Structure formats: C-alpha cells, structure tokens
Amino acid sequence: GQPLGPRRLSLKPMPARAEAVAVLDAALARVKRQARGYLAPELCIQAVRAATELPFAEGLRRERELFRVLLTSGQARALQYAFFAERAVEKWTTPKGASWKSAAPRPIHKAAVLGLGTMGQGIVTCLVRANIPVVALEQDQEHLNKGQKAVMAILERDASKAKQGARAPDLHNPTRLRFTLDFQALRDVDLVIEAVFENMALKKEIFHKLSAICKPGAFLCTNTSALSIDEIAAATSCPEQVIGTHFFSPAHVMRLLEIIYGRQTSPTTIATAVQLAKTLRKVGVVVGNCLGFVGNRMMFPYVQQAVFLLEEGSTPEAVDQVIEDFGLKIGPFRMSDLAGLDVGWRSRTEQGLTGASVPPGTPARQRGGQRYSPLPDILCEKGRFGQKNGRGWYQYERAGGRTPKPDPWLNNLLAEYRDTHHIKARFIDREEILERCLFPLINEGFQILAEGIASAPEHLD
C-alpha cells in the first residue's frame, strides 16, 4: 500500500563516497601497473569517478569529454592501425609470386615437437590447447621427465582455471599427448616442430634424420631465431617441405609467430604454417630468410645500442626504465634475461664473433670494422645466463626467479671494463637513451623492407 519511490536511477542519490574513492584508487593503481602507458583504461576510471562525484547530467558531460579525448588521440589511430595490420598479415605474398590467394593449406591431424627445453614446452602446450594430438620427443630420460613435468604443470593450471562445464582435454591419453625418446614415433605425424638449441650442425643432423623417418609430405618446421632456413633444408631430401616457425618466448603466452620461407619452400608449406598459426590463435607473419629474419634482425641493433650505452656510463635499470616508460612492455636487459643470454652467445659464437674462432689480434671492441661490445660475452663466460640461473644483467631471488634487482657485481664489472678500455663514464639522459635504442631498430626495419624480406610495413609492425 506504499507509493512507489522514484524508479529512475539517475535521480537516486549516490551511495556514500568513502568506499568508492578507495575502490577507484585501487583500480587506478592496478591499471597503471598492468596497462602502463595506455590512455583508455585510465580514462574509463576517470569517467566512473565522475559518476561518483558529479550530478548525473554533469557526469555524462564529463564522460563525453573523456571519450572525445580518446577518439581523437594518437593512441586510437595506432590501435586501429594495429587491429588492421594483424589482419593484413594473413594476406601473404613472396617475391616469386606465391600468395595466400593461390596456395591452400593441408590439414594437420597430428604433430610432433622435438626438444623439450623452455621453447619446446611452450610449443607442446600451444598444440594441446588447440586440440592437436602431439608427440613430444627428447634425447634422454632426464630431459624428457623435466619437460613432461613442466608441460603438465601448465596444462593442469589451465584445467583448474577452465570454466565449469568446459570439456577438459584428457592429458593422460597417449593418443592426445605422448612423451617419448623413440624417433620412430614420428613416422605418422603430419608436421614436426624442431625446438632444440641454436646450433646449425645439430639442426642439420636432426633434419637429415627427420626426412628419412617422417612420412612423405610431412612438414618439417624449425623453431630457429636466426639460422638459415636454406642451409637446414639442404640437409633433407624434401627442402620444399621445410619452413621456419619462430615462436617467441614464452611460446604458450606470446601471440607472434614468425613464419620464414626458404628458397625452395613450397606455397602449400607456407599456407599450412599460416593456418597452424591461426589454429594456435597466434598472429602468423610470413617473412623471407636472412640472418635474424625480421624479429631478431631488428632486435640486434636495438640491443647492441643498449649495451653501448652501458659501456658509456648508463645502467641496465636506467635503460629499461626509459624504454618501458616509452610504452614497450619490457626493456632490452630484462628481455635478454628472460630469453636467456646464452641464446645470443651461442649465435655469436657460431658467427665467429666471439670464442676460439676469433682471429688472434682482433681488437676486443671491433668486429669486421664495426663497433662491437664483448660485455654480453663476458657475462656468459662468467656463467650468467639470466633468469634461468638467477643471474644475468640483473640478479634474481633464485634460479627461474622473475623479479629483477640491480646487481652491485655488475656495477663493479662495468667500472673495471671502462678502466680496461679507457672509457670515461658520463651521464646519459632519457632522450639519448630512447633515440639511440629506437632509431637503429627503425632504420633496420626500412632496410628489411628495401630488401624485400618483408612484403609490407604492417608485417614489420
């Protein structure tokens, strides 16, 4: 028998503000941490804050103003560009005239992953998540057990997070996921992804063996980050079925998949790799074959300049801070520690830039008439490989730790290094750090486009 109160929400009083302020402050702190540099999430919080502080009509006006700021911002244009660029890369072409229009992929009913280090573990996880039956192969029982344990831990964590009612994959069914030491288990797979460490002789030996064991028509993929696809393919009897599938670490998290064709790679092989990327919910980018391809080739001069900045007086934390404040998710030194310093060291050793094959009398800080820094090599020689063993450009709480802390040991090493090479340390400002890291990266991108290694700017971006 009571009259109804006002039903219109806009006329109702806002609940007490004290709690709202605390909730919004906490949300803002989280957004600044997780979406660092992004305007939209912060402005969303400002819009909700306006709703708690202003009358309804004024709150709407404020929300419209904030929306207009975002709509006309450089970030909106950049995000739209990124959205369309991710879709544009599906339309691949090669200089020989092969393209997405004329090449059809073949289905992958069963795959194999060879090598269960960090990368192999991540790739197996991706395939299982995509519901593709997998054979995971290792060379000895110790590495097999370690790899199996790591993969199962990730997949069980996935299963525990899955929504109620979702069908969990049967992780203990050997037809879905099999861990083995037996190369013969690869006889009936449609595609193999090799993920052993970066050593050309080892990869060639494996690919020679694969082309003898796998069924005719099986695609042979190498997860190399820099080695020549043509040289690896030459070790097989089926070079047209060999392709590079360069996953980025950690492979079960990062969305990019760099797909590298060689001189003889067939259009069907390229199309199948692109389709695989889609099935794994990754952005597959087709590029040509050269040292470092696109991702790492652009990374070389970027990381090299970062190291030169250390020689001249900066610190890893100062460089990383500038790059992360600019908007990259992770600075060059934290990134190197995450990926493992030994990966680059092995590649430089193979190229004859460091180690026993460097000719006697070569200046320490020069290679081929170009400036070179032996600092990363020195760290590796002292057994500092990054997060994997708890010491790299930073120190970590333990091997496999994730939280970087500045390391006084490194500061002492840098001081000794500068004394040895007669370098006078100087203060380097933020602007110089940013320009010296990013300009070489951008210039390398233009060079890659000019050489036709990438077919469009979107592929680089």
Secondary structure, DSSP 8 states (H G I E B T S, - for coil): --------GGGS----HHHHHHHHHHHHHHHHHHTTT-HHHHHHHHHHHHHHHS-HHHHHHHHHHHHHHHHTSHHHHHHHHHHHHHHHTTS-B-TTS-BTTT------S-EEEE--SHHHHHHHHHHHHTT--EEEE-SSHHHHHHHHHHHHHHHHHHHHHS-TT-----TT-TTTEEEES-GGGGTT-SEEEE---S-HHHHHHHHHHHHHHS-TT-EEEE--SSS-HHHHHTTSS-GGGEEEEEE-SSTTT--EEEEE--SS--HHHHHHHHHHHHHTT-EEEEE--STTTTHHHHHHHHHHHHHHHHHHT--HHHHHHHHHHHT-SS-HHHHHHHH-HHHHHHHHHHTTSSSTTS-TT--TTEETTEE---HHHHHHHTT--BGGGTBSSSB-SSTT----B--HHHHHHHHHHHHHTT-------HHHHHHHHHHHHHHHHHHHHHHTSSSSHHHH-
